[in-house]
Every structure is written in C-alpha cells, then in structure tokens.
Amino acid sequence: MSERRPLLRRVFPSPALSITVVAFWMVMSSSFDLGQLVLGLLLGVVIPLFAARLDREFARLGTLRPVPKLIAVVLWDILVSNLRVAAQVLGPERKLKPGFIWVPLDIANIHGIAALTSFITLTPGTVSAALSEDRRHLLVHVLHLEDANALINEIKSRYEAPLMEIFP
C-alpha cells in the first residue's frame, strides 16, 4: 500500500510558492485591505495545487566554470552583431539573404536549450523560431545567411558547448 502524504502537504504542495503568490498579489493589488488579502490567500492555495500537477523538469547543473567566458562571448556577439545588422539594414536591401537553418542539437537539457534559444534571439540578426518535438533540432531565422554550416558550427562551439558543461 502506498504511503499517503499528510493533509497539510496535499493542500500546500509548495508553501514557498503559496507565500510568494500571496505576497505578489498584495503588491500587485496596491490595496492592503481584507478583501485583497482573502483573495490573495485563495490564490496562494489554488495556484500551487495546479502547478504541482504540471510535469516539471528540474535543472541539473554541472560546472559553472564556463559562465564568465560565456557571458563575455554573448555580450561580444551582441555588440558585433548590432554593428553588422546596422550596416546591413542601412545598406541596399537586395544584398540581404535572409534564411532559415535547422541547428542539430547535442544538448538535451531543456534549461540549456532555453538558454541557447535566448542567446540566439538576443543576438541581432538571428531569431530562434522553433524547437522540434524531439528537442533535437532548433530552427533559426537569419537576417543575412551566407554559409549555413559555418553559422551552425559557430552556434554549437560558442554557445552550445559551454551550455552543455553548465547543463549536462
């Protein structure tokens, strides 16, 4: 026979989330009256109950050693891409070669994939467009695509490789 969780734990699966919901509700309502407190408490009970039913994938962290270099790389790429995109946009439109590429992913951790898609989208000239259902390919739109393989290799070496160390 399976052991049942205590009633308090079933009603409040995540006390920290309940407290956070109540606190945010009170701050967002900008009115500290009894009605808002009761509504906040109700939300603090109901929202964690629904959230507990979601299939969550928790972050697994590896080493954080690549983080400083990765941040520097992303910031540098954002700066350089801003200049490149400005020149492309101010130049003749006919010279632009927009396109889509599918980037094969070696990283399997969804949190690492989310970080990768964010870095790509933060870098001007590229936008993460879709993730395949099996999480093995990422569709990226590129403002000016000259060499698809070179761009794929750049994304994999500059972003995906360090993210695989952070999110194994």
LINSULWO-V443507 format. One line per field, one symbol per residue. psi: psi as a letter, one per 40 degrees, with the letter a starting at -180 (. if undefined). Layout:
# LINSULWO-V443507
psi=???
This chain:
# LINSULWO-V443507
psi=hihiiidddddgdgdddddddddddddddfhfidddddddddddddddddddeihihihhhbiededddddddddddddddddddddddeahdeehgiiiihhhhdhdhdddddddddddddhheihhdihidefeihhhhhdhhdhdddddddddddddddddddg.
